[in-house]
Amino acid sequence: MLHLCQGNRLENLADRLLSDLAQPVGNVLAPELIAIQGQGVARWLSLWLASRQGIIANIQWLFPAEMV
């Protein structure tokens, strides 16, 4: 399923991502596919999610072209 969220505050978008990841859809062992703008954003999100949850695992960061 594709969820598209837009915004100009990365912290607000990261909060939304955290709430979406709290509700697993489908197979819980399958990786979550998340489209990112760049590797810097992926690194920041990984660190931010790990600081909020204590751990971040089974996330696959992809560029939009890779998701198509």
C-alpha positions as CSV (number, residue, x, y, z in Angstrom):
1,M,0.0,0.0,0.0
2,L,1.3,3.4,-0.8
3,H,1.0,6.3,1.6
4,L,2.1,9.7,0.4
5,C,2.7,12.4,3.0
6,Q,3.9,15.9,2.1
7,G,5.2,18.7,4.4
8,N,8.0,21.2,4.9
9,R,8.9,20.1,8.5
10,L,10.9,16.9,8.6
11,E,10.2,16.4,12.3
12,N,6.4,16.4,11.7
13,L,6.8,13.9,8.8
14,A,9.0,11.7,11.0
15,D,6.3,11.7,13.7
16,R,3.8,10.6,11.1
17,L,6.1,7.9,9.9
18,L,6.6,6.7,13.5
19,S,2.8,6.4,14.0
20,D,2.4,4.6,10.6
21,L,5.2,2.1,11.5
22,A,3.5,1.3,14.8
23,Q,0.7,-0.4,13.0
24,P,2.1,-3.4,11.0
25,V,0.4,-4.2,7.7
26,G,0.8,-7.6,6.1
27,N,3.7,-9.8,7.0
28,V,5.6,-8.5,10.1
29,L,8.8,-10.1,8.9
30,A,8.8,-8.3,5.6
31,P,10.9,-5.1,5.4
32,E,9.1,-1.7,5.4
33,L,9.8,0.0,2.1
34,I,10.2,3.8,2.5
35,A,11.0,6.2,-0.3
36,I,13.5,8.9,0.6
37,Q,14.9,12.0,-1.1
38,G,18.6,11.2,-0.4
39,Q,20.9,9.2,1.7
40,G,21.3,12.0,4.2
41,V,17.5,11.9,4.9
42,A,17.7,8.1,5.4
43,R,20.5,8.5,7.9
44,W,18.7,11.3,9.8
45,L,15.5,9.3,9.9
46,S,17.3,6.2,11.1
47,L,18.9,8.1,13.9
48,W,15.7,9.9,14.8
49,L,13.5,6.8,14.8
50,A,16.2,4.9,16.9
51,S,16.3,7.7,19.4
52,R,12.5,7.6,19.7
53,Q,12.0,3.9,19.8
54,G,15.3,2.6,21.0
55,I,15.9,0.6,17.9
56,I,15.3,0.7,14.2
57,A,15.3,-2.5,12.1
58,N,13.9,-4.1,9.0
59,I,13.6,-0.8,7.1
60,Q,14.6,-0.6,3.4
61,W,15.3,3.0,2.2
62,L,14.7,3.4,-1.5
63,F,14.8,6.3,-3.9
64,P,11.4,6.9,-5.7
65,A,12.8,5.6,-9.0
66,E,13.7,2.3,-7.3
67,M,10.2,1.9,-6.0
68,V,8.7,2.2,-9.5
